[in-house]
Amino acid sequence: MKRGKFTAFAALLASVMVAGLLLSACAIRSDNLEELVSSVRDMGAPKAAAARGINADMSAEEMMEVGFYNYYAAPYVVSENYSTNTTTPPGSDAAFNQQYIDGYKIRKGVYSESDPLASQAYHLVISAGAMGSSRRIEEAIVDGGKINYRTISGSKLEFNDDTGMLKVADGSAFEYKDYGTDLEKYNTEVCNDPTKVFTYNIYDTASNALAEGCVFEATDPVFDGEKGVYTFSVTFDNEVVTRDYIQLLELNLAKQGGGDVTYQSLKMDFEMWQDGHIKSISILEKYNFRMFLSLDNIYDADVYFAYDEQDCGYIMAEYANAFETNKAIERNNELYDYTAENADRKVMSIGEIAGVVVGVLAVCAVAIIIAAVVIKKKNKEQAVKREAEECALSEKELFGDGDNNKGDGKSE
């Protein structure tokens, strides 16, 4: 490769990485977004009675098992998810890509292990990021024992840097797919089961118990009498909880040319109402994968639960035909406009920008060093060549170039 081409390649590589990292790093949404848009986060204790209760003598594992049992036994439940998915080069704090993955699940009807599609359900997933290729909205509806799906992505969506939210542009068309009764095919292709609380192998709905060996360690529950809430933290065993989940990650990454997932850790912080309902779960997930190069991924989510349909703002009847009424899309677009007007703008400080630049330079160092070594070698070779040419020219001028330059022996 010629020097000019290699230098241009190195500069292009560095500039693309710098631009990508700065672009994603600057898209930091306001801290108060969840407070602005959630209708569930600050709700009080459920009015509906829990199927099973808890008490102060229980361990974290026992309380967690009851909480999941009550989730699936509830005649109605909605969960809101607000999360950040950050990808970084190993050992760096500089974000290579950052996505905001939000949405909610609604289920009306007690979950049935023998027929998961027997209950009505709705699922919305919004994947937003500064990079246009990472923007996507997905919806799934379970009604009448069948599951339907639609999605919209790319230029059909508007992105707000301040809030990290998406808005569907007027007149944009969705892509539809009817999965009928084939939930397994849906989960393989879409990778997000609308009938389950999440995809980790933690709670076995067949046995109504925690998966054996899923807990690595847990803290003792602490009760807050003023709030009426128990809190505890659980770290899970990677091999147990990711048995099915890691396959879904591989499937998703394969669609973008990636793979080789190595799971690192999964931790959850629980809040449980004293009656046994789950109030919230904060999730921190870490894994490594390959996408042209080795990358680390951190998924940080807050999930809020509610069990009283009329009070939480998610009426299942309004979502059963959401593909025709666009109920969720209109609600999202209204929240997009509202947060754009009310969210505090978060601007990166000089120090934060400097920190990102340091991280970017670390990522680009290999390419720059390789370029510098090659350029130095080329320069050295060319310098030696020029020196040889200059010496030959000096000899020619001093001694002549053959018979045509034979003189009388006089010097000049």
N, C-alpha and C positions, 0 to 999 in steps of 0.2 A: 504494500500500500504506500502510495506517495505521501510525502510529508504533509502537503497541503490538505489532502483528503483525510488523513488520519487526524490532523489537528481539527479540521472541521467536524469530524465524527465525534471526537472527544468533547468539543465545545457544545455540539448539539446534544449529546448524551447528558452532559452536566446541566445545560440550560433546561432540558425537558424535566430532569429530576428536580431541579430547583423550583421550576414553575409549578410542577405538580405538588411538591411538598408545601410550598408557600400557599398555593391555592387551597389545598385541603386544610392546612393548619389555620388559615384565616377564617374558615367557615365554622366559627364557634358560636353556637346559639346561646341565647340568653338563659341565665340560670333559673329564671322564674317561668319558663315555658310550661312546665307541668302544672304549676299553680294556675296559669292563665287558661289552659285548655281542658284540664281534667274535670269531669263531673263526678268522679269517684274518689279521688285521693283524700279529700277532707270530709267524707261522709262519716257519720257516727256509726255506732254498733248496729248490726243487722236487726231488723224487726223479726225476720223469719227465724224460727228455731232451728238450731243445728241438729243434724241426725245423731251425732255423738258428742259427748262433752269431754272436757279436759279438767285436770285439777293440778294443784301446786306440787303434788308428789311425783308427777310424771317427768320423764327425761325429755330432752329435745327430740330424740327419735320417736318417742311415743306421741308427743304432741304433733309432730310433723305428719305422722301416719294418720292421726285423727283428722288433721286439717285437710289432707288430700282426700280422705274418705268423704268428708263433708262437701268438698268441691263436687265430686261426682254424684253424690246423693242429693244435692240441692235441686229443687224443682226449677230454679232459675239462678243463673250466675253470669256475670260479665267481668272480664279482666282487661284492664288498660295497660299497654306496654309502651314505655318511653325509654329508648336505649341508644347507645352510641357504640359503633363498631369501628375500632381504630386499628389500622395495619401499619407496622413499623419495620424497618430493617432490624435484624437481631442486634441487641445491645444499644439501640438508639431510642431516644424519646421523641424524635421528629416523625410526625405522621406522614406516611407515604400516601395513605388514602384514609378518609374518614367519612363514615356513613351514619346517618340517623335513621334508625329502624323503629318506627312507631306503629300503633294500631290497636285493635281490640278484638276480643272474642266474646260472642254472646251465645249462650246455650239455654234453651227453654225445654224442660223435660229432664227427668232423672236419666243419667247415663246408663245405657244398656250394653254390657259386654258382648252379649250375643247378637245385638243389632245396634251398632254405634250410630247409624243414620236414622234411628227411630225418633230421636229428638230433633227439634228445629235448632239450627245453628247459623251463625253468621261470623265471618272472619275477614278483617281488613288488615293488610300489611302495607306500610308506606316506607320505601327505601329511598332516602334522599341523600345527596352529597354534592360537593362542588363540581365533581367530574360528571358530565352529562350521561355517561354510560352507566352510572350507578343509580340513576333515578327510575323508580318503578312503583306503581300502585297495583296491588292485587286484591281481589275480592273472591270469597267463596260463600255460597249459600247452600245449606242443607235443608231441604223442605220436601215433604212427601216421600221420604226415604231415598232421595236422590241428591247428588251433589253437582252443582254447576260452578263454573269458574270464569273469571274474566280478568284481563290485565291491560295496562296502558303504560307506556314508557317513553324515554328519550325526549325528543323535541316537543312532544305533546304536553309536556309538563313544565311549569314555571318553578324556579327555585329561589328562595329568599335566603340570602347569606346571613342575615341577622338571627333568624329563627330556625333555620335548618329545615324548613317545611316546604312541601310541594303543593302546587295548585294545578288542577286540570284546566287547560286552555279551552276556551269556548269552541264548540264544534268538533272537538277531538273524538276520534273513534276508538273503541275498545276492541280487543281480540277476545273471542268467546270460545269456551270448550265445555261440552256436556260430558261428565264422567259417569252419569247414571248411578248405578249402585256400586261401582268399582272404586271403593275407598283406597284399596291397596295401590292401584294404579295412580290415583291422585297423589298419594303420599310419596310414591317413587318419583313422579315427574315434577310435582310442585314442592315437595319436601316440607310440608307444614300441615300437620293434622289438625283440622278445625274442631275435632271432637275431644282432643286431649288438652290438658293444662299446658304441657310442653312435651318435647320429644325425648328428653333424657330418660334413661332406664332407672327411675327412682321409685315410682309407685306402680305396682302391678295391679291393674284393674281386674284381672281374672281372679286373683286371690284376695283382693282388697287388703293388701299389705305392702310394706316397703320391700323393694327388691333385696334379696339376701346379700349382705356384705356391701351395700351401696354407700354406707356412711364410713368415712375414714376417721373423723373426729368431730365432736360437737361441744358447744359450751352449755352450761346449765341455764335453763330458762330463768329470766328475771321478770318479775311482775311489777307493773306500774299501776298502782291502785287508782290514781287520778284519771288515767286514760282507759283503764280497764283492759290492758294489753300485756301479753307476754312477749318477750323478745329473746331470741337465741340465734346462734350462727352454726352452720353446718358446712364442713369440708367433705367432699365426696371422693370415693374411690374411682379414679379415672377409668380403669378397665371395666368396671361394672356399669357405671352410668352412661358410658359412651358406646356401648356395644352396638346399638342401632343408630345412635345419633351420628357417630363418626362416618357411617356409610352415607348418610344424607349429606354431610359436609362434603365428602368426596364427590358425590353426584353433582352438587351445586358447583363446586370448583371445576369439575371436569368440563362443564358447559363453557367455562372461560379459559380453558387450557391449563388449569392448575390441578393440584392434588397433593399426595404424600403428607397427609395430616398426621401430626404427632401431638396428641393431647397433653396439656401441661397441668391444668388445675380447674376445678369448678368449686366455687364457694357461694353460699346463699345466706343472707340475713333475713330472718323471718319476724314478722309481727303477727300475732294471733289474738283475736278477740277472746276474752275469757270464757265465752260459750263454746269455743272450738272452731269457729270460722277463721280462715286465713284472711288477714287484713291486707298484708303486702309482702312481697318477696323482692329483695334486691339481689341481683345475680351478677357475679364476676367470673367470667370464663376466659381462659387463656389457652391458645394452641399455636403450633407452628405449622406452616404449609409452604408449598413451592408454587410460585407463579413467576416463571422465568428465573427467579432467584429465591433464596430462602427468606421468608417473612414471618414475623410474629403477629398474632391477632389477639386483640383484647375486646371482649364484648361486655359492656357494662349496662345493666338494665334495671329499671324500677317497674314493678308490676303491681297494680292496685286492683282489689277485688270488691265487688258489691253483689248483694243477694236480694235486694228489694227492687223489683222491676219498675214500679211506678215512681220511685224516688231518684233513680240514678240517671234517667234521661235516655236509656237505651230500651225502647219498647220493641220487642221482637216482631210484633205484627208490622211495624214500620220498615223492618229490614228484610222480611221474607220475600218481598218483591223489589229489593233495592236496585236490581238491574234495570227495572222499568222506571222507577221513581227517582233513581240516583240519590237516594236519601243520604248515604254516607258521603258521597262525593260533594253534594251541596253543603253538608255540615262541615266537611273538611275545608272547602273553599271559603266558607264564612269565617272559620277559625284562622285560616291563612291571612285574610284581610284584617281580622281583629288583632291578631298578634303582631302583624306588621306595624300597626298603629300604636300598640301599647307596650310591646316588649322593649326593654332597655337595650340600647346598642352596646355590644361588647367589642371594644377595639383593642387590638394587640398593642402592648406597650413596646418601647424600644428594646427593653430587656428581653421580652418574649420573642420579638423578631430576631434579636441577636442569637438567642438560644436555638431557634429554628434554623438559622443560617449555619450555626456550628454543626447541627445535626445533618444538614444537607451536605456540608463540606465533607463530613465523615463518610456519607454514602457515596459521594462522587470521588473520594480520594483514590480508590483503586484505578478508576478510568483515567484520572488525571496523572497519576504516577506512571502508569503504563505509557500514556502519551508522551510524558516528559522523558522517560527512558529512551523510547524509540527516537524521539526528536533529537535528544542529546547524541545518540549513536549516529544518526544521520548527519548531524552537524559535524561530528568528529571526522566521519568518513569524508565529508565534503571538504573540510579544512585540510586534511592530509592530501587530498587530491589537488586542491588549489596550491598548496605548498610545493608539491612535486612539479606542477606546471610552471610555477614561478621560477623554480631552480633551473628547469630545462631552458626557460627563456633567457635567464641570466647567462648560462653557459653559451647559448647561441650567440648572444650579443658580444660576449667576451672573446670567444675563440673562432667565431665564424661558423659557416654552415657547410664547409667542404671546399672543393677546388675553386669555385667561383670567388671565394673570399681569400685566396692565398696572397699575401702582401710581400713587402720588401724587408720585413723584420722590424719595421719601426713601430714603436708604440705611440698611442695617441696621447 
